[in-house]
Structure formats: structure tokens, C-alpha cells
Amino acid sequence: MSLADALPVPSDRSADRLGLPPLGFGAGGIGNLYAAMSDTAARDAVEAALDAGLTYFDTAPHYGFGLSETRLGEILPPNVKVSTKVGRLLRPAPQADPAGERHGFVGAAPFEPVFDYSYDGVMRSFEASLKRLKRDRVEVLLAHDLGPVTHGADDAMRRRQFFDGGYKAMRALRDGGAVDAIGLGVNEWEICDAALDEADFDVFLLAGRYTLLEQTALDRFLPRCVARDVSIIIGGPFNSGVLVEGVKAGAHYNYGPASAEVLDRVRRLETVCAAHATPLAAAALRFPSAHPRVISVIPGLSSPEQVRQALAWAEHAIPDALWDDLRAEGLLHPDAPTPRAAGRT
């Protein structure tokens, strides 16, 4: 079984317009996220994914300040699907420490990311991405990191810049056939919910906010996506690592150390999974795919070993009773759909 086919696609998702596979490759890691890696190591990871049958890769200019896109551009064949992002421009930073850490990326390219959600900024960002990716189009284009968690006091200004300018550029690119779909790529479901009041979108990439650990997006946002026929790509299915690492010192949640409250919930999830001989990470990878609007789940992958491990987790047979027990323990939202051995509830 290939990695692309490892997660079953419910029949009601067969008409998805984008045709993305159930599993994709999150390419932040090959942009040197948190740790430097060589071009050869990055190539090995991507080639392992291609050999496994993976056909969808998500990247962004921010990942290594062009490094992730450049590495993908050197390797990807033309017959795979790609999503990238806009909202930042890369300005030359010749004085940057070539081996240092900046914005979470280590030994990244000598550029500095600068937020720009204007019409011109989006067009310039998209053109530069195509050059790095060595493609004449991409399937999905996402506005990156809108929302108050990222922008704080500048949030309202950034939103207006986007909806008054950048969104119009994305519409023009879609209408002109340069992309198939447009949306947001964010870590906050609330900004996606607010965006539905402002404009029309095809897809949202939501990272870390609809996972085995947290499902508050079901309170309002995901039902609206069902009503509006908007697709969802799930990034960060392991919540930055804690759903792989489990309860241990140094476990990561939401790009930082996991709190005692988070670790307590993870401990309870681990207990139920262990009772059903299921790795916590396997349940975490499978869970989001059950929602009818989730079209792809894209864990971050940065080595052949991680590709093979993701395939093993995706193939792991999970008994229906595990989901029933998680719900009985209050660890799943009452409205959360769950993967089932035959169909879905």
C-alpha cells in the first residue's frame, strides 16, 4: 500500500474538486525548521515520499526563507500537486548568520521575511515561489498566518490589507488558471471562521487546531465549512510533536513546551490507545480524516524514516472500540466523526 492510499477516503468525499490524496507531505522540516539539514538529506526525504506514492507537497516561502521551495523545485516531478503560500516577501539579508537560528529556522537562506498582504505583495510572492519551485502553476495558494496570535495589535490592519488587496490578487490568479484553489493557511480556526464572513474560499489549511488533542473547531467553524462546501487540509496532526512524543520531559505542543494540562490530556489519550494496542500517533494521524470536509492530512516529514513511520501509522488497524472509549472518557467532542472499520459514524 502506498502512503497516498493509506488513509481511506469516504465515499462522500469522492467529488472533491482538488483531488488531493488523503496524506500529504508537510515541507516545513526540509526548510531547516528547528534544525539544519543538508540538501542531500532533504532530497532523501522527498524521494522517499515519492517512492511511497505521495503526490501532494505543502510548502511556503517562510519555510527556510525560500529553502523549502527551492529544494522541492529541484526534486519534484511535474505530476504531483503543490500548495504554497503568500503573505510574506523575502528581502535579502546578507548580514544574517548563515548557521544561526532565525524565526525557528536554522541555517536558512540569507533572506528576511516581511509581512505583505497587499495585491502587489501577493503577486510578487507568487511569482517568486513559482521560480523557486520551477513550476508554471500550483494547485493551491494560501494566505499565510493571518490572525491575532501572529499579528497581535496589527491584526486588524493586516486583515484589511489582505481583504482589500491580497485576496483580490488570489482571486485573479485563480480566475486566470494559475491556481486551482485559494484559501488560508493558519494555526487559528477563528480567523478562518471570520474570513468566511468576508469572502469566498475553496479550502483552508488548518494546522494543529483539529486533532485528537483538540476539536473546538467543531463548535462553529467546521459545520460552516460543511454548509459552504469548503474543503479542509489538516496540518500539524501531532500538535507540534506531543501526539508522537507522548508524556515525557521536553514534549512539544503548539511550537513550545507542553503544559501540565496538555500532558494530562495526552496521558489519558495514551492510556486508551494502549488498551487497544494502538500507537497514539496512529490514532492521531487517522482521526482528522474522518471529518467529511477534511480532504488531506499533512504531517511534517523530513527524513525517509519519518516517511516510513507515517506509512506504518496510517496502515495500523484501529479497532472501532478505541474511538468509542475515547468518547466515553470525554476525550472526543460529542460531534466528532471517527474513522470506522466499515464506513464512518
C-alpha atoms as one frame of an Amber mdcrd trajectory, in Angstrom:
protein
   0.000   0.000   0.000   1.306   3.448  -0.873   1.442   6.319   1.577  -1.007
   8.237  -0.595  -3.579   5.440  -0.351  -3.033   4.528   3.296  -5.940   6.562
   4.698  -9.334   5.515   3.360 -11.363   8.181   1.576 -15.070   8.096   2.489
 -17.387   7.852  -0.480 -18.946  11.253   0.186 -15.578  12.858  -0.484 -15.114
  11.374  -3.939 -16.312  14.545  -5.674 -13.687  16.768  -4.044 -12.654  19.276
  -6.674  -8.965  19.396  -5.789  -8.298  15.691  -5.963  -5.712  15.802  -3.171
  -4.605  12.469  -1.693  -5.567  11.626   1.900  -1.945  12.033   3.027   0.467
  14.753   2.011   3.984  15.929   2.820   4.411  18.959   5.068   7.670  20.538
   3.892   8.492  22.899   6.776  11.141  20.500   8.068  13.133  20.491   4.843
  13.318  24.267   5.239  15.520  23.623   8.310  12.764  24.076  10.878  14.437
  23.905  14.314  17.461  22.045  12.907  19.719  22.364   9.892  19.742  19.593
   7.328  21.758  19.153   4.145  20.395  19.341   0.628  21.144  15.623   0.351
  19.118  14.788   3.462  16.215  16.876   2.200  16.361  15.134  -1.163  16.358
  11.738   0.541  13.193  12.629   2.467  11.330  13.875  -0.597  12.441  10.964
  -2.768  11.324   8.511  -0.077   7.897  10.161  -0.110   7.709   9.991  -3.894
   8.766   6.338  -3.838   5.972   5.674  -1.324   3.424   7.149  -3.719   2.966
  10.548  -2.128   1.614  13.074  -4.630   0.930  16.229  -2.595   3.514  18.573
  -1.053   2.806  21.688   1.002   5.400  24.433   1.352   5.750  28.199   1.840
   8.285  30.979   1.230   8.598  31.296   5.021   9.985  27.762   5.398  13.701
  28.405   5.468  13.111  31.734   3.666  12.807  30.059   0.270  14.856  26.978
   1.131  11.932  24.521   1.285  10.507  25.699  -2.041  13.943  25.634  -3.680
  14.641  22.095  -2.508  11.246  20.886  -3.726  11.803  22.614  -7.043  14.965
  20.604  -7.580  13.255  17.264  -6.972   9.512  17.208  -7.620   8.244  15.806
 -10.907   5.551  17.757 -12.759   2.769  15.258 -11.992   2.458  15.978  -8.262
   0.252  18.561  -6.568   1.729  21.516  -4.670   0.389  24.135  -2.311   2.336
  27.210  -1.298   1.577  30.439   0.469   1.616  34.222   0.220   1.671  36.995
   2.802   5.415  37.424   3.256   8.069  38.800   0.936  11.704  37.730   1.252
  14.170  40.596   1.458  17.916  39.976   1.076  19.685  39.700   4.439  23.376
  39.392   3.557  24.422  40.073   7.163  22.398  37.166   8.556  24.350  34.484
  10.393  24.443  31.614   7.853  24.433  28.994  10.619  22.206  30.766  13.134
  18.546  30.391  14.066  16.031  32.942  12.806  12.260  32.672  13.254  12.665
  28.993  14.107  14.767  28.096  11.061  18.429  27.133  11.418  20.960  27.829
   8.689  18.230  29.113   6.382  18.651  31.105   3.174  20.002  34.686   3.541
  16.658  36.456   3.419  14.389  38.132   5.953  10.602  37.512   5.744   8.483
  40.664   5.776   4.687  40.576   6.015   2.899  41.946   2.952  -0.716  41.019
   2.205  -1.215  43.693  -0.453  -2.244  42.975  -4.046   1.267  43.672  -5.334
   2.869  41.788  -2.467   0.843  38.656  -3.161   1.605  38.784  -6.878   5.333
  39.250  -6.248   5.393  36.457  -3.687   3.586  34.063  -6.005   5.898  34.823
  -8.931   8.984  34.249  -6.772   7.554  30.970  -5.462   6.998  29.659  -8.975
  10.624  30.392  -9.830  11.905  28.546  -6.767   9.523  25.638  -7.366  10.346
  25.546 -11.090   6.665  25.336 -11.935   4.326  27.480 -14.009   1.399  26.984
 -11.603   0.418  25.398  -8.294  -2.793  23.683  -7.340  -3.467  25.516  -4.068
  -2.491  29.032  -2.948  -2.945  30.002   0.699  -2.634  33.298   2.559  -0.198
  32.508   5.371  -0.543  33.248   9.090  -3.358  35.759   9.284  -4.868  36.145
  12.750  -4.290  37.809  16.119  -1.933  35.166  17.509   0.570  36.054  14.788
  -0.109  39.773  14.377  -1.301  40.953  17.769  -2.113  44.689  17.672  -1.564
  44.711  13.880  -4.202  42.063  13.245  -6.989  44.374  12.055  -4.625  46.246
   9.739  -3.251  43.024   8.232  -6.758  41.681   7.670  -7.831  44.817   5.841
  -4.674  44.800   3.740  -5.442  41.233   2.750  -9.158  41.548   2.008  -8.725
  44.891   0.238  -5.705  43.764  -1.780  -4.162  40.315  -1.452  -7.435  38.431
  -1.657  -8.230  40.166  -4.938  -4.855  39.083  -6.281  -5.545  35.487  -5.285
  -8.946  35.626  -6.970  -7.299  36.952 -10.125  -4.755  34.124 -10.071  -7.489
  31.531  -9.653  -9.689  33.100 -12.312  -6.719  33.160 -14.683  -5.939  29.475
 -14.128  -2.609  29.970 -12.338  -4.023  28.101  -9.316  -6.963  25.773  -8.836
  -7.979  26.864  -5.350  -7.388  29.650  -2.833  -7.672  29.853   0.921  -5.832
  30.494   4.180  -3.001  28.531   5.782  -3.160  29.278   9.513  -2.947  27.995
  13.086  -6.210  29.635  14.222  -9.630  28.356  13.200 -11.205  31.609  14.361
  -9.589  33.635  11.551 -10.900  31.101   9.032 -14.375  31.438  10.510 -14.162
  35.233  10.289 -12.850  35.006   6.718 -15.995  33.150   5.670 -17.919  36.335
   6.500 -15.667  38.414   4.243 -15.131  36.423   1.060 -15.409  33.089  -0.738
 -12.711  30.450  -0.296 -12.190  26.955  -1.641 -10.034  25.486   1.102  -8.408
  26.183   4.459  -5.193  24.614   5.719  -5.711  24.431   9.463  -2.625  23.455
  11.464  -2.933  21.968  14.941  -6.498  23.033  15.635  -8.449  19.926  14.649
  -6.603  16.997  16.149  -7.033  14.118  18.542  -6.000  16.564  21.258  -8.350
  19.467  20.476 -11.558  19.790  18.485 -13.097  23.166  19.354 -13.272  23.910
  15.604 -16.352  21.667  15.648 -18.274  24.197  17.730 -18.817  26.561  14.811
 -16.195  26.613  12.083 -16.285  23.082  10.668 -20.096  22.991  10.477 -19.931
  26.203   8.442 -17.430  24.562   6.087 -19.899  21.714   5.571 -22.669  24.204
   4.806 -20.448  26.256   2.465 -18.806  23.235   0.768 -15.336  24.425   1.794
 -12.560  21.851   1.978 -10.078  21.448   4.837  -6.439  20.347   4.781  -5.177
  19.358   8.224  -1.632  20.350   9.115   0.094  19.616  12.395  -1.903  16.454
  13.204   0.544  15.730  16.049   0.209  19.192  17.652   3.915  20.015  17.121
   5.023  16.619  18.394   3.277  15.810  21.675   0.995  13.249  20.000   4.105
  11.411  18.820   6.370  12.042  21.804   3.700  11.320  24.402   4.077  12.293
  28.026   7.761  12.923  28.590  10.092  15.735  29.534  10.523  18.197  26.701
   7.405  17.200  24.796   6.299  19.900  22.363   2.856  21.428  21.889   1.995
  24.313  19.578   5.673  25.098  18.854   6.645  25.249  22.529   6.872  23.150
  25.716   3.678  21.271  26.531   1.837  22.477  29.635   0.860  20.233  32.524
  -2.782  20.436  31.393  -1.893  19.312  27.868   0.285  16.495  29.177  -2.509
  15.286  31.431  -4.868  15.033  28.478  -2.208  13.284  26.404  -1.676  10.813
  29.252  -5.376   9.942  29.146  -5.256   9.534  25.364  -2.204   7.286  25.688
  -3.973   5.090  28.236  -6.929   4.423  25.951  -4.712   3.820  22.918  -2.507
   1.409  24.866  -5.562  -0.567  25.937  -6.259  -1.181  22.251  -2.636  -1.873
  21.232  -2.609   1.254  19.072   0.198   3.818  18.946  -1.032   7.249  19.996
   0.452   8.695  16.803  -1.505   6.248  14.642  -4.785   7.344  16.213  -3.744
  10.993  15.881  -2.928  10.606  12.193  -6.167   8.800  11.412  -8.613  10.857
  13.471  -8.935  14.087  11.401  -9.523  12.235   8.137 -12.961  11.105   9.315
 -14.460  14.593   9.048 -16.407  14.940   5.773 -14.675  18.196   4.773 -11.116
  17.065   5.513  -9.536  16.159   2.181  -5.899  15.671   3.200  -3.740  15.330
   6.322  -0.158  16.581   6.005   2.254  15.639   8.788   5.643  17.300   8.677
   8.120  14.838   7.188  11.873  15.425   6.999  13.533  12.011   6.669  12.956
   8.640   4.995  12.451   7.183   8.475   9.626   9.617   9.177   8.011   8.780
   5.845   8.133   5.056   6.635   6.817   5.644  10.149   3.910   7.748   8.869
   3.004   4.961   6.442   3.075   2.400   9.255   0.842   4.559  11.442  -1.565
   5.173   8.560  -1.816   1.434   7.896  -2.304   0.445  11.531  -5.648  -1.302
  12.051  -7.530   0.662  14.721 -10.477  -1.072  16.392 -13.752   0.806  16.489
 -13.822   0.313  20.267 -10.871   2.704  20.658 -12.933   5.609  19.346 -15.891
   4.545  21.479 -13.714   4.516  24.589 -12.198   7.911  23.791 -15.684   9.350
  23.517 -16.795   7.652  26.729 -13.795   9.199  28.514 -14.778  12.686  27.318
 -11.684  12.917  25.108 -13.598  13.492  21.875 -16.015  16.285  21.027 -19.600
  14.955  21.016 -19.925  15.822  17.327 -16.530  14.477  16.213 -16.792  11.906
  13.393 -14.441   8.954  13.878 -12.845   6.508  11.440 -14.582   3.145  11.481
 -13.625  -0.271  10.158 -16.610  -0.144   7.792 -17.873   3.330   6.949 -17.913
   6.212   9.397 -20.137   7.429  12.219
